[in-house]
Amino acid sequence: MIDLVLFSTALRMWYVIPLVICISMVYAATHHESMSLIMRRAFRTSCWILGFMFFAFVILFVIQTFV
């Protein structure tokens, strides 16, 4: 039963990628008009968001492991 719960949680994490892409595209499109600039800024914003999420995951994992 535990394996099924962990598997379903892992599958839900895949929704993060399209969500981050959509947020980044909309954010970049509201600030720029050129498609090439929108794509560059969207990529940069996506990396920033995913990096922040990874950093938060690492901190929470360390807290959970050692506390």
C-alpha positions as CSV (number, residue, x, y, z in Angstrom):
1,M,0.0,0.0,0.0
2,I,2.8,2.4,0.9
3,D,4.4,1.8,-2.5
4,L,1.2,2.8,-4.3
5,V,1.0,6.0,-2.3
6,L,4.6,6.9,-3.1
7,F,4.1,6.1,-6.7
8,S,1.0,8.3,-7.0
9,T,2.9,11.1,-5.3
10,A,5.8,10.8,-7.7
11,L,3.4,10.9,-10.7
12,R,1.8,14.1,-9.4
13,M,5.3,15.8,-9.4
14,W,5.3,15.6,-13.2
15,Y,2.6,18.2,-13.2
16,V,5.2,20.7,-12.0
17,I,7.0,20.9,-15.3
18,P,4.1,22.0,-17.5
19,L,2.9,24.4,-14.8
20,V,6.3,26.0,-14.5
21,I,6.6,26.3,-18.3
22,C,3.1,28.0,-18.5
23,I,3.8,30.4,-15.7
24,S,7.2,31.3,-17.2
25,M,5.7,31.9,-20.7
26,V,2.9,34.1,-19.4
27,Y,5.3,36.1,-17.2
28,A,7.7,36.6,-20.0
29,A,5.0,37.5,-22.5
30,T,3.6,40.2,-20.2
31,H,7.0,41.9,-20.2
32,H,8.3,41.5,-23.8
33,E,6.9,41.5,-27.3
34,S,9.6,39.7,-29.3
35,M,9.2,35.9,-29.4
36,S,12.9,35.2,-29.2
37,L,13.2,37.4,-26.1
38,I,10.0,35.8,-24.6
39,M,11.6,32.3,-25.1
40,R,14.9,33.4,-23.5
41,R,13.2,35.0,-20.5
42,A,10.8,32.1,-20.1
43,F,13.7,29.7,-20.0
44,R,15.6,31.8,-17.5
45,T,12.5,32.1,-15.3
46,S,11.8,28.4,-15.5
47,C,15.3,27.7,-14.3
48,W,14.9,30.2,-11.5
49,I,11.6,28.6,-10.3
50,L,12.9,25.0,-10.6
51,G,16.1,26.0,-8.8
52,F,14.2,27.6,-6.0
53,M,12.0,24.5,-5.7
54,F,15.0,22.2,-5.6
55,F,16.7,24.4,-3.0
56,A,13.6,24.3,-0.8
57,F,13.4,20.5,-1.3
58,V,17.0,20.0,-0.2
59,I,16.5,22.2,2.9
60,L,13.3,20.3,3.9
61,F,14.9,17.0,3.2
62,V,17.9,17.9,5.4
63,I,15.5,19.0,8.2
64,Q,13.5,15.9,7.9
65,T,16.6,13.6,7.9
66,F,18.4,15.2,10.9
67,V,15.6,16.3,13.1
